[in-house]
Amino acid sequence: MTAQLFQPYRLNDSLVLDNHILMAPLTRCMADADLVPTQAMADYYARRADAGLIISEATIIRPDGQGYPNTPGIFTQAQIDGWRKVTDAVHAKGGKIFMQLWHTGRVAHPFFWGGEAPIAPSAIAVEGTVPRMRELVYLTPKAVTVTEIAELVSDYAKAAENAIEAGFDGVEIHGANGYLIDQFLHHDSNRREDEYGGSPENMSRFALEVVDAVIARIGHERTALRLSPGAYFNMAGDARDREVFDYLLAELEGRQLAYLHAGIFDDAMEFDYLGGRVSDYMRGKYGKTLVGVGSYTAHSASLAISEGRFNLIAIGRPFIANHDYVAKVKAGSELVAYSDEMLANLY
């Protein structure tokens, strides 16, 4: 039933995966006070190197992108060197690893970098508090200027370059889950009236500029993107969002990305304005390599791949509970059940 999961998969001429199982990006908040990856993180990722591809935890591209405590960065030399220990450990075990590049936008908090307001497409706050530090209430963000948007695009490209210097096989741009790039793509958070708001073309502009800048810096075969067409996290849905993603996905089809990754916690969720599941909507608009995610088991993922709904599967919490997830699934062994208590340590 799951045999096809263990067949190699060619992402492109530069990268062949040993199997169809990806380790999903999982925020663990385990970097040191300078946001440098630790030896425990290197050991944690190395134990999971039999995944076809590891996608690192989301990694902030610059200080004002931080919205959670102790999330690693990729903007100082010490951080680059710390990540090199991680990639060396993964590669020594025969694994492959991409870095997920992140800016949290309006859910960043100046507590972490000592600044003033966070930044976002528009000055619209999200209700709530910072995870793991609930005493910090989200603030009303500052709407970025066009000049500041250009700086952000440059910072994403530099972060991608730093990731390659740190030994990563590529990067996944985090354009999903209610964070900065995603905030430009939804009407709930983007009320701009300039060239970055209003129409599908304008609302897609920032995402495409980031993608193009990263491709120009490190190559299309090393560049991937995660998207959330269905607004579900720190974001309200709007039927007009579909037109934005219709346009964006058509544009991405011609950019030869390493892959496109659906951003959803549970792919059983359905969105009326998308006509059903996020992965099915994306498959209908994007014909190249698509990564599914969201509460799949090995069996249900294998079935979905056989039905052509996506090409690869990203597994999240089961990888936290089972560092040997791939070996256990291949052998038909019982998996350890995930529990939130596991988040306190890097097993």
DAPEVEN-V34305 format. One record per residue. RES is the residue in three letters. OMEGA is omega in radians with two decimals (* if undefined). Layout:
RES|OMEGA + RES|OMEGA
This chain:
MET|-3.10 + THR|-3.00 + ALA|-3.09 + GLN|3.10 + LEU|-3.04 + PHE|3.04 + GLN|3.09 + PRO|3.10 + TYR|3.14 + ARG|3.05 + LEU|-3.14 + ASN|-3.10 + ASP|-3.07 + SER|-2.96 + LEU|3.04 + VAL|3.13 + LEU|-3.13 + ASP|3.13 + ASN|-3.06 + HIS|-3.04 + ILE|3.08 + LEU|2.94 + MET|-3.10 + ALA|3.06 + PRO|-3.04 + LEU|3.14 + THR|-3.08 + ARG|3.08 + CYS|-3.06 + MET|3.07 + ALA|-3.14 + ASP|-3.05 + ALA|3.09 + ASP|3.13 + LEU|3.10 + VAL|3.07 + PRO|-3.08 + THR|3.06 + GLN|3.11 + ALA|3.09 + MET|3.10 + ALA|3.14 + ASP|3.14 + TYR|-3.14 + TYR|-3.13 + ALA|3.13 + ARG|-3.09 + ARG|-3.03 + ALA|3.11 + ASP|2.95 + ALA|3.08 + GLY|3.08 + LEU|2.97 + ILE|2.94 + ILE|-3.07 + SER|2.93 + GLU|3.14 + ALA|-2.99 + THR|-2.98 + ILE|-3.04 + ILE|3.13 + ARG|-2.98 + PRO|-3.05 + ASP|3.05 + GLY|-2.99 + GLN|3.13 + GLY|-3.13 + TYR|3.13 + PRO|2.98 + ASN|3.00 + THR|-3.03 + PRO|3.08 + GLY|3.09 + ILE|-3.09 + PHE|3.04 + THR|3.13 + GLN|3.12 + ALA|3.10 + GLN|3.08 + ILE|-3.13 + ASP|3.10 + GLY|3.10 + TRP|3.10 + ARG|3.08 + LYS|3.11 + VAL|-3.09 + THR|3.09 + ASP|-3.13 + ALA|3.12 + VAL|-3.13 + HIS|3.11 + ALA|3.10 + LYS|3.12 + GLY|-3.09 + GLY|3.07 + LYS|-3.03 + ILE|3.00 + PHE|3.01 + MET|3.01 + GLN|-3.10 + LEU|-2.86 + TRP|2.82 + HIS|-3.01 + THR|3.06 + GLY|-3.02 + ARG|3.06 + VAL|2.90 + ALA|3.12 + HIS|-3.10 + PRO|3.01 + PHE|-3.01 + PHE|-3.07 + TRP|3.06 + GLY|-3.14 + GLY|3.14 + GLU|-3.09 + ALA|2.97 + PRO|-3.14 + ILE|-3.11 + ALA|3.08 + PRO|-3.10 + SER|-3.10 + ALA|-3.12 + ILE|-3.10 + ALA|2.97 + VAL|3.14 + GLU|3.05 + GLY|-3.09 + THR|-3.07 + VAL|3.09 + PRO|3.14 + ARG|3.06 + MET|-2.96 + ARG|3.08 + GLU|-3.14 + LEU|-3.13 + VAL|3.10 + TYR|-3.09 + LEU|3.03 + THR|-3.09 + PRO|3.00 + LYS|3.07 + ALA|-3.10 + VAL|3.06 + THR|3.10 + VAL|3.09 + THR|3.12 + GLU|3.07 + ILE|3.10 + ALA|3.09 + GLU|3.11 + LEU|3.12 + VAL|3.11 + SER|-3.13 + ASP|3.04 + TYR|-3.13 + ALA|3.11 + LYS|3.11 + ALA|3.09 + ALA|3.09 + GLU|3.11 + ASN|3.12 + ALA|3.10 + ILE|3.07 + GLU|3.14 + ALA|3.04 + GLY|3.13 + PHE|3.12 + ASP|3.13 + GLY|3.12 + VAL|2.95 + GLU|3.08 + ILE|-3.12 + HIS|3.11 + GLY|-2.98 + ALA|2.89 + ASN|3.03 + GLY|3.13 + TYR|-2.85 + LEU|-3.10 + ILE|3.12 + ASP|-3.14 + GLN|3.07 + PHE|-2.97 + LEU|-3.09 + HIS|-3.11 + HIS|3.12 + ASP|-3.05 + SER|-3.12 + ASN|3.12 + ARG|-3.09 + ARG|3.11 + GLU|3.12 + ASP|-3.08 + GLU|3.09 + TYR|3.14 + GLY|3.04 + GLY|-3.08 + SER|3.06 + PRO|3.13 + GLU|-3.11 + ASN|-3.12 + MET|3.10 + SER|-2.97 + ARG|-3.09 + PHE|3.13 + ALA|-3.11 + LEU|3.08 + GLU|3.10 + VAL|3.14 + VAL|-3.09 + ASP|3.14 + ALA|3.12 + VAL|3.09 + ILE|-3.13 + ALA|-3.08 + ARG|-3.02 + ILE|3.12 + GLY|-3.09 + HIS|-3.07 + GLU|3.12 + ARG|-3.02 + THR|3.08 + ALA|-3.07 + LEU|3.03 + ARG|-3.10 + LEU|3.06 + SER|3.09 + PRO|3.08 + GLY|3.13 + ALA|-3.07 + TYR|-3.06 + PHE|-3.08 + ASN|-3.06 + MET|3.03 + ALA|3.14 + GLY|3.13 + ASP|-3.08 + ALA|-3.14 + ARG|-3.14 + ASP|-3.10 + ARG|3.14 + GLU|3.11 + VAL|-3.09 + PHE|3.00 + ASP|-3.14 + TYR|-3.07 + LEU|-3.11 + LEU|3.08 + ALA|3.10 + GLU|-3.12 + LEU|-3.12 + GLU|-3.09 + GLY|-3.04 + ARG|3.00 + GLN|3.11 + LEU|3.03 + ALA|3.06 + TYR|2.98 + LEU|-3.00 + HIS|3.07 + ALA|3.11 + GLY|-3.11 + ILE|3.12 + PHE|-3.12 + ASP|-3.06 + ASP|2.99 + ALA|3.09 + MET|3.10 + GLU|-3.12 + PHE|-3.09 + ASP|-3.05 + TYR|3.03 + LEU|-3.14 + GLY|3.11 + GLY|-3.07 + ARG|3.11 + VAL|-3.09 + SER|3.14 + ASP|3.07 + TYR|-3.12 + MET|3.11 + ARG|3.14 + GLY|-3.09 + LYS|-3.02 + TYR|-3.00 + GLY|-3.11 + LYS|-3.00 + THR|-3.14 + LEU|3.10 + VAL|3.06 + GLY|-3.13 + VAL|2.98 + GLY|3.02 + SER|3.06 + TYR|2.91 + THR|3.08 + ALA|-3.11 + HIS|-3.11 + SER|3.08 + ALA|3.13 + SER|3.11 + LEU|-3.13 + ALA|3.10 + ILE|3.14 + SER|3.12 + GLU|3.09 + GLY|-3.10 + ARG|2.98 + PHE|-3.03 + ASN|-3.08 + LEU|3.13 + ILE|3.03 + ALA|-3.11 + ILE|-3.08 + GLY|-3.01 + ARG|3.08 + PRO|3.08 + PHE|3.04 + ILE|-3.08 + ALA|-3.05 + ASN|3.12 + HIS|3.12 + ASP|-3.08 + TYR|-3.08 + VAL|-3.13 + ALA|-3.14 + LYS|3.14 + VAL|-3.13 + LYS|-3.12 + ALA|-3.08 + GLY|-3.12 + SER|3.14 + GLU|3.12 + LEU|2.99 + VAL|-3.14 + ALA|3.09 + TYR|2.97 + SER|-3.09 + ASP|3.12 + GLU|-3.13 + MET|-3.08 + LEU|-3.06 + ALA|-3.09 + ASN|3.06 + LEU|-3.11 + TYR|*
